[in-house]
Amino acid sequence: MCGPLPARPSLGHIPPGAGRGTRLRTFTCTAARAVAMGETKMSLSPLAAELNARLDGECPAALRLLSARGRAAYFPHKGILGQSAEARGKRINATIGVALEEDGRPLVLDCVAEQVELAPGEQVLYAPSFGKPALRQRWGSMIRAKNPGLADGGHSVPVVTCALTHGLSIAGELFLDPGDRLILPDLYWGNYRLIFQAAFGAVLDPFPTFVDGRFNVAGLAAKLMDGTPGKRVILLNFPNNPTGYSPTEGEAIEIVRAIGKAAAAGHDIVVLIDDAYFGLVFEAGIHETSLFVPLSTLSPRVLAVKIDGATKEDYVWGFRVGFLTYGMAGATRDTYSALEDKTAGAIRGNISNAPNLAQSLLLAAYDHPDYAAQKAEKHATLRRRYEKVVAVLAAHPEYAESFTPLPFNSGYFMCVRPVSADAEAVRQLLLAEYDTGVIATDGLIRLAFSSTPLAELDDLFANVDAACRRLARS
């Protein structure tokens, strides 16, 4: 067993001498925190309580890791969607809120239907909150094919989200309470601040990403072991945005070992694995499979949450189709079913479901005989650009006077740190006088070779060098 649920934090008190404004502000903050932490007198739905009991009986750490919102989450199987499912196939079905033609086909505008070579029902009808069953099963089989060693049944059935951002948000809802620490490298996607900090009140707790050109496993381990045993939430994103770095095989082993050591010390750990750029690895010796594989069987105290999708993997950025998949040592199908229900319940109460049309188009693409070959062709395009960046930097050692490249080996991006110039000033100068756009973030300049034509990469780095030198002189 993983030990008792942690005690709820004190809500504090109002100092005796506080004025009315102070009392009101303090009451408002503590009341809001009480609601967020589930400390009101409202009881859980019986459906949520039943899911919690199932988790507690089989994987108690999974229950302890849930936020107050996560413990309250459930899917209303007997609600509108469930009752509509029971009525499917009946001669008269007056349940779901869609409009149908007299013959039962979806009532759809011809100017819409004619745009896509799919049946109207695959275009405009609702998809389930869990996602289209065939797509869920297909993505699960694709995860296993891309991650040798991941056994069938060793993870949940993927639940469809509205792409990665929504998947991360749902994970935040299920696992983060206000004030919870979110351990992550200090070079991270800026949207994490909106997703986890602004929306759920989590405290981002970063550690330096690199030490001596290597991923800082010791920094991660120190954050995990800091404080008394309890809940830990980690966010790992490889290939990393913004740096374009993935761990080496050795570093991946060290990361898993550090998490296992923390679990053995009594910490309950949920690892959010942002696999947005999964598969885009361009160097030998780099860990190519997802950390979800070893983490999903590491310990009954470690819940691995794989958040991925077609967005970057299949080059369909606007489709907004992602997936959320669970893995945990000792978990049974019943455990995973409970987590899937909570996830789909959170989605139902948030956006209802991800777009049916995009899911249908992906399923059709995955059935296409040329899918694998076409995907390999696009991967080769990105590899050529990556190799060109490496060649440009090797051919121009003088660039080291202007900027320092950070370690990179995969993904869409790489970053440079100006030696003597301000990153934002460099960005502004590049826009104004070099016809060049880049991203300035946290003192770095992020360069997306993914969206830069091969023929423009020489000029991209030459322009960054020139702008850095001009600003350094001034």
C-alpha positions, 0 to 999 in steps of 0.5 A: 500500500502507498500510505494514507491520503495526505492531510488537507492543508489549513485554510488559514485564519483572519488576523484579529486586527484585520480590516474589512477589506483584508477580511473580505480578500482573505475570505474570498481567497480561502473560500476559493481555495476550499472549493478548488480543494474539495473542502466544501460540504458538497458530497461527491457524486456516487459515480465519482465515489464508485470510481474512487473506490475502484482506484483505491482498491487496486492502485491506491497511489492513483487515487492519492495523486488525483486533485480534488477535481480529479476525485470529483470527476466521473462520466455520466454513463446514465446521462444524456449520452448513455441514454442516447446510446441505449436508444441507438437502432430503435425505430424512433430515437428522440434522444440526441440533440442533432438534426436528421433528414426524414430518412435518418441521414444527418441534416447537412448542408451540401456546400459542407458535405461536398468539401470532404469525401466522407459520409455525412455521419463521419463529418458533422455528427458528434464523436463520443467524449472518449473519442471514436472507438476505432481511433482509440484502438488504432492509436493504442496499437500505433503507440505499441508499434512505435514503442517496442516493449510496451505490452498490449494491455499494459496501458489504458485505451487512449482517450481523445483530446482536442490536441496536446494543449487540451490534453495537458489541460485535462491532466492539470485538472485531474492531478493539480490542486492550487499550490501543488508543485509542478517539477519541470526543466527550466527551458519549457514551452511558455504555454505551460504557464497558462495551462497549469499556473494561471488555470489551476494555480500550480506552482511551476518548480523548475530545475536547470535543464542542462549541466555541462551540455547534458540533461540535468538528471541530478537536478530532477532527482533533487527536486523529487527528493526535496521535502517529506514523502508525498505527492510529486508531479513531474512534466517531461517534454522530449523532444523538448520545446524550445531546445529540440533536445532529447535525452541520450539512452544513458540519460533516459535510464538515469531519469527513470532510475531517479523517479524509481528511487523517489518512489521507493522513498515513499513519494507518489509520483505522476509523470506527465509526458508531453510527447508532442514531437515524438519520433522526430529524432535525428541522431544515433544514441538518442532515446527514440521511444517514449519514457512512457514505456519504462515508467508505465511499469516502474512502480505502483507509486508511479502513474505515467500519463502519455499526452501525445497526438497527431498534431506534430507526428502526422503534420496536421496541426489544425486538426486538433486531435490528441490522446491521453493514455495511462500506465502504472505498474499493477494497474488492471483493466478496471483501474484504467477504465476508472481513469478513462471514465474520469478523463472522459468526464472532464472532457464532457464537462469541458468541450464535450468531445473532440471534432468528429471530422478530424478524427474520421480523416485521421482514421482514413489516413491511417488506412491509406496504403501510402501512409507510412511512406509519406510520413517517412518522406516528411521526416526525411525533410526535417532531418535534412534541415536538422543536418543542414543546421549542424553543418552551418554551425560547424562551418562557422566557428566565428558564430561562437563570438555572437551566440552559443547554441544549446544542445539539440538533436531532435524535434522542430527547434534549436536555441542559441544564447546571445553572448553580449546582446539582449535576445529581445533586442536581437529579435526586434533588429532581425524583424526591422532590418534583416527580414527575419523572424525568430522567437525570443524567450527567457534570454534565448533565441528559438529558431524553428528549422522545421518551418525554414526552407533548406535554402534559407538556413545559411542566411538565417544564422548569418542574420542572427550573427550579424544582429548580435554583433551590431547590438554587442558593438552598440 
